[in-house]
Amino acid sequence: MQDQNADRFGGQIGGQIGGQIGGQIGGQIGGQTEGTPLIKPSTTDHPLYPQIVEACRTVFDPEIPVNIYDLGLVYTIEIGPENEVDITMTLTAPGCPVAGEMPGWVANAVEPLPGVKQVDVAMTFDPPWGMEMMSDEARLELGFM
């Protein structure tokens, strides 16, 4: 009888604690609240957006024969009211040998576009890049499809 009570109460207590902890962990991962996207959405409705995407597609990771946009390295393209462009991007790995140069390549590709006032490129590794971020075109190019 004592074992049954211990199981019953232990299960109730364990279930309550586990549920509370699980709910807290599930609802807040890496400082993000549940339902909040890990990657800030881009300003896709701005008239400059397609041109900026095409400019990003002219920049290639020197180790992979696919442009950085289709590789999924460009997380966010944010275009402000004065046509100032903020790009948040990542690399395939934090130790990438061109980590210091890649943001400049992106800025140099986007800045000459007519209408763009200024370009700031920020690097992040949160969330880390993964192969699932590649476009279908990139997967096909690299032989993953």
C-alpha positions as CSV (number, residue, x, y, z in Angstrom):
1,M,0.0,0.0,0.0
2,Q,2.8,2.4,0.8
3,D,4.4,1.8,-2.6
4,Q,1.0,2.5,-4.3
5,N,0.7,5.8,-2.4
6,A,4.3,6.8,-3.2
7,D,3.7,6.1,-6.9
8,R,0.4,7.9,-6.9
9,F,1.7,11.0,-5.0
10,G,5.1,10.9,-6.7
11,G,3.4,10.7,-10.1
12,Q,1.2,13.6,-9.3
13,I,4.0,15.7,-8.0
14,G,6.4,14.7,-10.7
15,G,3.7,15.3,-13.3
16,Q,2.9,18.8,-11.9
17,I,6.6,19.8,-11.7
18,G,7.4,18.2,-15.1
19,G,4.4,20.0,-16.6
20,Q,5.4,23.3,-15.2
21,I,9.1,23.0,-16.2
22,G,8.2,21.6,-19.6
23,G,5.7,24.4,-20.1
24,Q,8.3,27.0,-19.2
25,I,11.0,25.4,-21.4
26,G,8.6,24.8,-24.2
27,G,7.2,28.3,-24.0
28,Q,10.5,30.0,-23.8
29,I,13.4,28.6,-25.8
30,G,16.6,30.6,-26.1
31,G,15.0,33.7,-24.8
32,Q,12.3,33.5,-27.4
33,T,8.6,33.4,-26.4
34,E,6.5,30.7,-27.9
35,G,5.1,31.9,-31.2
36,T,7.8,34.5,-31.8
37,P,9.8,33.8,-34.9
38,L,13.5,33.1,-34.5
39,I,14.2,35.1,-37.6
40,K,12.7,38.5,-37.9
41,P,10.5,38.7,-41.1
42,S,11.8,40.7,-44.1
43,T,10.1,43.8,-45.6
44,T,8.9,41.8,-48.6
45,D,6.2,44.3,-49.6
46,H,8.7,47.1,-50.3
47,P,9.4,47.9,-54.0
48,L,13.2,47.6,-53.5
49,Y,13.0,44.1,-52.0
50,P,13.2,42.0,-55.2
51,Q,16.2,44.1,-56.4
52,I,18.0,43.6,-53.0
53,V,17.3,39.9,-53.2
54,E,18.8,39.7,-56.7
55,A,21.9,41.7,-55.5
56,C,22.3,39.3,-52.6
57,R,22.2,36.5,-55.2
58,T,25.4,37.9,-56.8
59,V,27.4,37.1,-53.6
60,F,28.7,33.6,-53.2
61,D,30.2,31.7,-50.4
62,P,33.7,30.9,-51.8
63,E,33.6,27.3,-50.4
64,I,30.1,26.5,-51.8
65,P,29.1,27.2,-55.5
66,V,25.7,28.6,-54.5
67,N,24.8,32.3,-53.8
68,I,24.3,33.3,-50.2
69,Y,20.6,34.0,-50.6
70,D,19.7,30.6,-51.9
71,L,22.0,29.0,-49.3
72,G,19.7,30.6,-46.6
73,L,22.5,32.8,-45.2
74,V,20.4,36.0,-45.5
75,Y,18.0,35.9,-42.6
76,T,16.3,39.3,-42.8
77,I,16.2,42.2,-45.3
78,E,14.6,45.2,-43.5
79,I,13.9,48.3,-45.6
80,G,13.1,51.5,-43.6
81,P,11.0,54.5,-44.7
82,E,14.0,56.3,-46.1
83,N,15.2,53.2,-48.0
84,E,17.8,52.4,-45.5
85,V,18.5,48.7,-45.7
86,D,19.4,46.5,-42.7
87,I,20.4,42.9,-43.6
88,T,20.9,40.3,-41.0
89,M,22.8,37.2,-42.1
90,T,24.8,34.3,-40.9
91,L,27.5,32.0,-42.2
92,T,27.5,28.2,-42.6
93,A,29.9,28.0,-39.7
94,P,31.2,30.5,-37.1
95,G,34.8,29.7,-38.1
96,C,34.2,30.5,-41.8
97,P,37.4,32.0,-43.2
98,V,35.5,34.9,-44.9
99,A,33.5,35.9,-41.8
100,G,35.1,39.3,-41.7
101,E,34.7,40.0,-45.4
102,M,31.2,38.6,-46.2
103,P,29.2,41.5,-44.7
104,G,31.2,44.0,-46.8
105,W,30.6,41.9,-50.0
106,V,26.8,42.0,-49.3
107,A,26.9,45.8,-48.6
108,N,28.9,46.4,-51.8
109,A,26.3,44.4,-53.8
110,V,23.3,46.2,-52.4
111,E,24.5,49.8,-52.0
112,P,24.7,50.7,-55.7
113,L,21.0,49.9,-56.3
114,P,19.0,53.0,-57.3
115,G,17.0,54.2,-54.4
116,V,19.0,52.6,-51.6
117,K,20.1,55.2,-49.1
118,Q,22.5,53.1,-46.9
119,V,23.2,49.5,-46.1
120,D,24.1,47.9,-42.8
121,V,24.9,44.2,-42.6
122,A,24.8,42.5,-39.2
123,M,26.1,39.0,-38.6
124,T,24.3,36.6,-36.2
125,F,24.7,32.9,-35.4
126,D,21.3,32.7,-33.6
127,P,19.7,30.6,-34.9
128,P,22.6,28.7,-36.3
129,W,22.5,28.0,-40.0
130,G,21.3,24.5,-41.1
131,M,20.9,22.8,-44.4
132,E,17.1,23.0,-44.1
133,M,17.5,26.8,-44.7
134,M,18.6,26.3,-48.3
135,S,16.2,26.9,-51.1
136,D,15.2,24.0,-53.3
137,E,17.4,25.5,-56.1
138,A,20.4,25.4,-53.8
139,R,19.6,21.8,-52.7
140,L,19.3,20.8,-56.4
141,E,22.5,22.5,-57.3
142,L,24.4,20.8,-54.5
143,G,22.9,17.4,-55.3
144,F,20.7,17.1,-52.2
145,M,17.5,16.6,-54.3
